[in-house]
Amino acid sequence: MGRVVNDDTEPASRKDDPYIHGTDPSEQVRLAALNRMTNGPFVRFLDVRPGMRVLEVGSGLGILATAVASAANDVEVVGIERSPMQIAAAVADPRVRYVQGDAHSLDFPDGSFDLVYARYLLEHVADPERVLAEMRRVTRPGGRVAVCENDVTLFRIDPPCPENDLVWSAFARYQAALGGDALIGRRLHRLFRSVGFTAIELSVQPEVHWHGSPGYVAWVHNIIGNLESARNGMRAAGVISEAALNAGVEELERLKTNMSGSAVFVWNRATATR
Ligand SMILES: C[S@@+](CC[C@H](N)C(=O)[O-])C[C@H]1O[C@@H](n2cnc3c(N)ncnc32)[C@H](O)[C@@H]1O
């Protein structure tokens, strides 16, 4: 159980939370599995140094925050997370402190942290520019800001899955209706420039999986889980029919066992010094 040091914000329910994936236990299982697949390369990208004071914005289940705290000696991590359900399910670690709050308004003085990062967050927020400006504000001069985000048009799977492509188009429309952006990965350089960063570095974190490779089934399963987490919302918003959704998911289920199947994706990353 994670420690909540400030719980005076409204409890977020699925109904009033624009977070597209929600916090059902099945979604938390998916997020934990995604962490197992992606944390190693992302922590190396962060280049955590001993003694760093670090902030994760949108810390979810704290699995990444714990990996960051373990990356070097004497590292302290604060995780800001809006959802009390995520904090309640978060990994307990004496080096990680969870604070309930909104990424748009970080309750820390200027220059409080050596490293401030967010992963899979900007795609969900109403005003990513404001979030990034807040992340920059609470970073000390000479400290770093780093993010990793999604652009769902970068999914490539083979053999082609046209029904699945239709579901992802609907997913992106639904996320936009919630105020998010399923394509935000492509905007990272522009966003960083807009909040005043100059020496910005872009990179990608690849996902390359094929039938028989160790991560293939888990990766395709994660793609299905993404869609399932948004199923009820997409249906309620009327962006896709139940039949079309089922057809897309069934295609992916077949891909899992297709001996010729492969799946490629890249996460978009950006980092800059304050
Ligand atoms: C996809 S999860 C990623 C969690 C974690 N960063 C990771 O990489 O595993 C996104 C998290 O951001 C949280 N979130 C969404 N909007 C937020 C906001 N405005 N402020 C703080 N947290 C937010 C969600 O509740 C969710 O736990």
The ligand as an SDF file (V2000), in Angstrom:
LIG
                    3D

 27 29  0  0  0  0  0  0  0  0999 V2000
   -0.5500    5.1270  -18.0750 C   0  0  0  0  0  0  0  0  0  0  0  0
   -0.3750    5.5290  -16.3880 S   0  0  0  0  0  0  0  0  0  0  0  0
    1.4040    5.6340  -16.2780 C   0  0  0  0  0  0  0  0  0  0  0  0
    1.9050    5.4640  -14.8770 C   0  0  0  0  0  0  0  0  0  0  0  0
    3.4260    5.4900  -14.7420 C   0  0  0  0  0  0  0  0  0  0  0  0
    3.9480    6.7680  -15.1580 N   0  0  0  0  0  0  0  0  0  0  0  0
    4.0720    4.3890  -15.5330 C   0  0  0  0  0  0  0  0  0  0  0  0
    4.8310    4.6800  -16.4610 O   0  0  0  0  0  0  0  0  0  0  0  0
    3.8070    3.2170  -15.2350 O   0  0  0  0  0  0  0  0  0  0  0  0
   -0.8370    7.2460  -16.3160 C   0  0  0  0  0  0  0  0  0  0  0  0
   -1.0970    7.7120  -14.8930 C   0  0  0  0  0  0  0  0  0  0  0  0
   -1.2710    9.1390  -14.8930 O   0  0  0  0  0  0  0  0  0  0  0  0
   -2.3070    9.4690  -13.9920 C   0  0  0  0  0  0  0  0  0  0  0  0
   -2.8420   10.7830  -14.3700 N   0  0  0  0  0  0  0  0  0  0  0  0
   -3.6400   11.0780  -15.4270 C   0  0  0  0  0  0  0  0  0  0  0  0
   -3.8850   12.3990  -15.4600 N   0  0  0  0  0  0  0  0  0  0  0  0
   -3.2260   12.9450  -14.4100 C   0  0  0  0  0  0  0  0  0  0  0  0
   -3.0840   14.2680  -13.9100 C   0  0  0  0  0  0  0  0  0  0  0  0
   -3.6940   15.3090  -14.5200 N   0  0  0  0  0  0  0  0  0  0  0  0
   -2.3380   14.4720  -12.8140 N   0  0  0  0  0  0  0  0  0  0  0  0
   -1.7130   13.4420  -12.1800 C   0  0  0  0  0  0  0  0  0  0  0  0
   -1.8160   12.1580  -12.6000 N   0  0  0  0  0  0  0  0  0  0  0  0
   -2.5500   11.9170  -13.7000 C   0  0  0  0  0  0  0  0  0  0  0  0
   -3.3110    8.3230  -14.1430 C   0  0  0  0  0  0  0  0  0  0  0  0
   -4.1710    8.2450  -13.0250 O   0  0  0  0  0  0  0  0  0  0  0  0
   -2.3840    7.1310  -14.2920 C   0  0  0  0  0  0  0  0  0  0  0  0
   -2.0820    6.5460  -13.0500 O   0  0  0  0  0  0  0  0  0  0  0  0
  1  2  1  0
  2  3  1  0
  2 10  1  0
  3  4  1  0
  4  5  1  0
  5  6  1  0
  5  7  1  0
  7  8  2  0
  7  9  1  0
 10 11  1  0
 11 12  1  0
 11 26  1  0
 12 13  1  0
 13 14  1  0
 13 24  1  0
 14 15  1  0
 14 23  1  0
 15 16  2  0
 16 17  1  0
 17 18  1  0
 17 23  2  0
 18 19  1  0
 18 20  2  0
 20 21  1  0
 21 22  2  0
 22 23  1  0
 24 25  1  0
 24 26  1  0
 26 27  1  0
M  CHG  2   2   1   9  -1
M  END
$$$$
